[in-house]
Amino acid sequence: MQRILAQITNPVVPDYGTLDKVKVNPLALFFVNLWRAMVIFGALITILYLVWGTFDWLTSEGDAEKLKTARMKMINAVIGMGLLAASAAIVILIDKLGVLGFSLLRLEWPTP
């Protein structure tokens, strides 16, 4: 029975035990996917914060205090997006250059 169930595959869902066609530890794969999800989530949050600041700017009706807070929201969103992009670029650069002696995005932890 298990042999039959092992042959069933879903072409839509990738095999979570592999990363770029290389077998890896599932826990390491979890951390890599968690990092990727956090980068995407952070980008979405900064975009929403920028839109929120823009909306506040448009609805400020010339009030100097509202304009100031809206402008600070927009500036902070752009700074946040820049920091997020820089951190992702650093991780990807370290991964491509192999500076640490191992790949950050293709973690292969030793197993007993």
C-alpha positions as CSV (number, residue, x, y, z in Angstrom):
1,M,0.0,0.0,0.0
2,Q,2.8,2.5,0.9
3,R,4.5,1.7,-2.5
4,I,1.3,2.8,-4.3
5,L,1.0,6.0,-2.2
6,A,4.6,6.8,-2.8
7,Q,4.0,6.9,-6.6
8,I,1.3,9.6,-6.3
9,T,2.6,13.0,-7.0
10,N,1.1,16.4,-7.4
11,P,2.6,18.3,-10.4
12,V,1.5,21.6,-9.0
13,V,3.2,21.4,-5.6
14,P,7.0,21.1,-5.7
15,D,8.8,18.5,-3.7
16,Y,9.6,20.2,-0.4
17,G,12.7,18.0,0.1
18,T,14.6,19.5,-2.7
19,L,16.0,23.0,-3.5
20,D,17.2,23.6,-7.1
21,K,17.2,19.8,-7.8
22,V,19.5,19.1,-4.8
23,K,18.4,17.1,-1.8
24,V,18.6,19.2,1.4
25,N,17.6,18.9,5.0
26,P,14.0,19.9,5.4
27,L,14.8,22.2,8.3
28,A,17.3,24.1,6.3
29,L,14.8,24.3,3.5
30,F,12.3,25.7,6.0
31,F,14.7,28.5,7.0
32,V,15.4,29.4,3.4
33,N,11.8,29.5,2.5
34,L,11.1,31.5,5.7
35,W,13.7,34.1,4.7
36,R,12.2,34.4,1.2
37,A,8.7,34.8,2.6
38,M,9.9,37.5,5.0
39,V,11.5,39.4,2.2
40,I,8.3,39.2,0.1
41,F,6.1,40.1,3.1
42,G,8.4,43.1,4.0
43,A,8.2,44.4,0.4
44,L,4.4,44.2,0.5
45,I,4.2,46.0,3.8
46,T,6.5,48.8,2.6
47,I,4.4,49.2,-0.5
48,L,1.2,49.4,1.5
49,Y,2.8,51.9,3.9
50,L,3.8,54.0,0.9
51,V,0.3,53.9,-0.5
52,W,-1.1,54.8,3.0
53,G,1.3,57.8,3.1
54,T,0.2,58.9,-0.4
55,F,-3.5,58.6,0.6
56,D,-2.8,60.7,3.7
57,W,-1.0,63.2,1.6
58,L,-4.0,63.5,-0.8
59,T,-6.5,63.8,1.9
60,S,-4.6,66.2,4.1
61,E,-6.5,69.2,2.7
62,G,-3.5,71.5,3.1
63,D,-3.1,70.9,6.8
64,A,0.7,71.3,7.5
65,E,0.8,68.7,10.3
66,K,-1.0,66.1,8.2
67,L,1.3,66.8,5.2
68,K,4.3,66.4,7.5
69,T,3.2,63.0,8.8
70,A,2.2,61.8,5.4
71,R,5.6,62.8,4.0
72,M,7.3,61.0,6.8
73,K,5.3,57.9,6.1
74,M,6.3,58.0,2.4
75,I,10.0,58.7,3.2
76,N,10.1,55.9,5.8
77,A,8.5,53.5,3.3
78,V,11.1,54.3,0.7
79,I,13.9,53.9,3.2
80,G,12.5,50.6,4.4
81,M,12.3,49.3,0.8
82,G,15.9,50.4,0.2
83,L,17.0,48.6,3.3
84,L,15.1,45.5,2.4
85,A,16.5,45.5,-1.1
86,A,20.0,46.0,0.2
87,S,19.7,43.2,2.7
88,A,18.4,40.8,0.0
89,A,21.2,41.9,-2.4
90,I,23.8,41.3,0.3
91,V,22.5,37.8,1.0
92,I,22.3,36.9,-2.7
93,L,25.8,38.3,-3.3
94,I,27.2,36.3,-0.5
95,D,25.4,33.3,-1.8
96,K,26.7,33.7,-5.4
97,L,30.3,34.5,-4.4
98,G,30.5,31.7,-1.8
99,V,32.3,34.0,0.6
100,L,31.3,31.9,3.7
101,G,32.4,28.6,2.2
102,F,28.8,27.4,1.9
103,S,25.6,28.6,0.1
104,L,23.2,30.6,2.2
105,L,20.3,29.9,0.0
106,R,21.1,26.2,-0.6
107,L,21.7,25.1,3.0
108,E,22.9,21.5,3.4
109,W,23.2,20.7,7.0
110,P,25.1,17.5,8.0
111,T,22.9,14.6,9.0
112,P,24.0,11.8,11.4
